[in-house]
Amino acid sequence: MTDEEFLKMLGRNVRDRRKELGLTQTKLANRIGTASKENQRSYISKLEAGQRNPGIVLMRHMSEALGVSISSLVGEENRFNLLTKENQAIISTLIDKLLSNQ
Protein backbone atom coordinates (compact mmCIF):
# COMPACT_ATOMS: atom_id res chain seq x y z
CA MET A 1 0.00 0.00 0.00
CA THR A 2 1.38 3.40 -0.94
CA ASP A 3 1.37 6.36 1.43
CA GLU A 4 -1.31 7.98 -0.71
CA GLU A 5 -3.52 4.89 -0.51
CA PHE A 6 -2.97 4.70 3.24
CA LEU A 7 -4.00 8.33 3.78
CA LYS A 8 -7.12 7.84 1.65
CA MET A 9 -8.07 4.75 3.66
CA LEU A 10 -7.50 6.66 6.90
CA GLY A 11 -9.67 9.50 5.59
CA ARG A 12 -12.48 7.11 4.62
CA ASN A 13 -12.36 5.46 8.04
CA VAL A 14 -12.53 8.83 9.81
CA ARG A 15 -15.38 10.01 7.57
CA ASP A 16 -17.36 6.79 7.98
CA ARG A 17 -17.05 6.82 11.78
CA ARG A 18 -17.83 10.55 11.96
CA LYS A 19 -21.00 9.98 9.96
CA GLU A 20 -21.96 6.96 12.10
CA LEU A 21 -21.85 9.29 15.09
CA GLY A 22 -23.80 12.01 13.28
CA LEU A 23 -21.01 14.55 13.60
CA THR A 24 -20.30 17.33 11.16
CA GLN A 25 -16.72 18.00 10.14
CA THR A 26 -16.79 21.16 12.25
CA LYS A 27 -18.02 19.29 15.34
CA LEU A 28 -15.27 16.69 14.94
CA ALA A 29 -12.68 19.43 14.50
CA ASN A 30 -13.96 21.11 17.68
CA ARG A 31 -13.66 17.83 19.56
CA ILE A 32 -10.06 17.27 18.51
CA GLY A 33 -9.00 20.91 18.77
CA THR A 34 -7.56 21.61 15.34
CA ALA A 35 -6.15 25.06 14.52
CA SER A 36 -8.24 28.18 14.11
CA LYS A 37 -12.02 28.22 13.72
CA GLU A 38 -11.97 29.03 10.00
CA ASN A 39 -9.55 26.20 9.29
CA GLN A 40 -11.26 23.47 11.32
CA ARG A 41 -13.75 22.20 8.76
CA SER A 42 -11.18 22.58 5.98
CA TYR A 43 -8.64 20.45 7.86
CA ILE A 44 -11.12 17.61 8.46
CA SER A 45 -12.29 17.82 4.85
CA LYS A 46 -8.72 17.48 3.58
CA LEU A 47 -7.95 14.71 6.06
CA GLU A 48 -11.01 12.75 4.90
CA ALA A 49 -9.89 13.24 1.29
CA GLY A 50 -6.47 11.79 2.11
CA GLN A 51 -4.72 15.13 1.67
CA ARG A 52 -3.49 15.50 5.27
CA ASN A 53 -1.11 13.35 7.25
CA PRO A 54 -2.02 13.77 10.92
CA GLY A 55 0.61 13.27 13.60
CA ILE A 56 0.27 10.64 16.29
CA VAL A 57 -1.04 13.09 18.90
CA LEU A 58 -3.82 14.22 16.56
CA MET A 59 -4.55 10.55 15.78
CA ARG A 60 -4.97 9.94 19.52
CA HIS A 61 -7.37 12.88 19.81
CA MET A 62 -9.34 11.69 16.76
CA SER A 63 -9.63 8.15 18.07
CA GLU A 64 -10.88 9.46 21.42
CA ALA A 65 -13.33 11.86 19.76
CA LEU A 66 -14.65 9.08 17.53
CA GLY A 67 -14.69 6.43 20.26
CA VAL A 68 -12.47 3.97 18.40
CA SER A 69 -8.88 2.78 18.60
CA ILE A 70 -6.13 4.26 16.48
CA SER A 71 -5.67 0.85 14.88
CA SER A 72 -9.26 0.86 13.65
CA LEU A 73 -8.72 4.30 12.08
CA VAL A 74 -5.69 3.05 10.18
CA GLY A 75 -7.56 -0.02 8.99
CA GLU A 76 -6.11 -2.75 11.15
CA GLU A 77 -8.91 -5.18 11.84
CA ASN A 78 -9.20 -6.97 15.13
CA ARG A 79 -9.87 -10.53 13.96
CA PHE A 80 -11.72 -11.31 17.18
CA ASN A 81 -14.33 -8.65 16.32
CA LEU A 82 -14.93 -10.33 12.96
CA LEU A 83 -16.29 -13.42 14.74
CA THR A 84 -19.93 -13.91 15.61
CA LYS A 85 -20.92 -13.02 19.18
CA GLU A 86 -21.42 -16.73 19.88
CA ASN A 87 -17.88 -17.60 18.75
CA GLN A 88 -16.49 -14.64 20.69
CA ALA A 89 -18.16 -16.02 23.83
CA ILE A 90 -16.73 -19.51 23.21
CA ILE A 91 -13.21 -18.15 22.74
CA SER A 92 -13.51 -15.91 25.81
CA THR A 93 -14.61 -18.91 27.89
CA LEU A 94 -11.67 -20.97 26.62
CA ILE A 95 -9.22 -18.17 27.41
CA ASP A 96 -10.67 -17.84 30.93
CA LYS A 97 -10.26 -21.60 31.47
CA LEU A 98 -6.69 -21.55 30.20
CA LEU A 99 -5.80 -18.63 32.45
CA SER A 100 -7.38 -20.23 35.51
CA ASN A 101 -5.27 -23.38 34.98
CA GLN A 102 -1.94 -21.54 35.18
Contacts in CASP RR format, 6 or more apart in sequence:
PFRMAT RR
TARGET T0000
AUTHOR 0000-0000-0000
METHOD contacts of the structure
MODEL  1
MTDEEFLKMLGRNVRDRRKELGLTQTKLANRIGTASKENQRSYISKLEAG
QRNPGIVLMRHMSEALGVSISSLVGEENRFNLLTKENQAIISTLIDKLLS
NQ
1 9 0 8 1.000
3 53 0 8 1.000
4 50 0 8 1.000
6 74 0 8 1.000
7 50 0 8 1.000
7 51 0 8 1.000
7 52 0 8 1.000
7 53 0 8 1.000
8 49 0 8 1.000
8 50 0 8 1.000
9 74 0 8 1.000
9 75 0 8 1.000
10 47 0 8 1.000
10 50 0 8 1.000
10 54 0 8 1.000
10 73 0 8 1.000
10 74 0 8 1.000
10 75 0 8 1.000
11 47 0 8 1.000
11 48 0 8 1.000
11 49 0 8 1.000
11 50 0 8 1.000
12 48 0 8 1.000
13 72 0 8 1.000
13 73 0 8 1.000
13 74 0 8 1.000
13 75 0 8 1.000
14 28 0 8 1.000
14 44 0 8 1.000
14 47 0 8 1.000
14 48 0 8 1.000
14 62 0 8 1.000
14 66 0 8 1.000
14 73 0 8 1.000
15 48 0 8 1.000
17 66 0 8 1.000
17 67 0 8 1.000
17 68 0 8 1.000
17 72 0 8 1.000
17 73 0 8 1.000
18 25 0 8 1.000
18 28 0 8 1.000
18 44 0 8 1.000
18 48 0 8 1.000
18 66 0 8 1.000
21 66 0 8 1.000
23 31 0 8 1.000
24 41 0 8 1.000
25 40 0 8 1.000
25 41 0 8 1.000
25 44 0 8 1.000
25 45 0 8 1.000
25 48 0 8 1.000
26 40 0 8 1.000
26 41 0 8 1.000
26 44 0 8 1.000
28 44 0 8 1.000
28 62 0 8 1.000
28 65 0 8 1.000
28 66 0 8 1.000
29 40 0 8 1.000
29 41 0 8 1.000
29 43 0 8 1.000
29 44 0 8 1.000
30 40 0 8 1.000
31 61 0 8 1.000
31 65 0 8 1.000
32 58 0 8 1.000
32 61 0 8 1.000
32 62 0 8 1.000
32 65 0 8 1.000
33 40 0 8 1.000
33 61 0 8 1.000
34 40 0 8 1.000
34 43 0 8 1.000
34 44 0 8 1.000
34 58 0 8 1.000
35 43 0 8 1.000
43 52 0 8 1.000
46 52 0 8 1.000
47 54 0 8 1.000
54 62 0 8 1.000
59 70 0 8 1.000
59 73 0 8 1.000
59 74 0 8 1.000
60 70 0 8 1.000
62 73 0 8 1.000
63 69 0 8 1.000
63 70 0 8 1.000
63 72 0 8 1.000
63 73 0 8 1.000
66 73 0 8 1.000
71 78 0 8 1.000
72 78 0 8 1.000
80 88 0 8 1.000
80 91 0 8 1.000
81 88 0 8 1.000
83 91 0 8 1.000
END
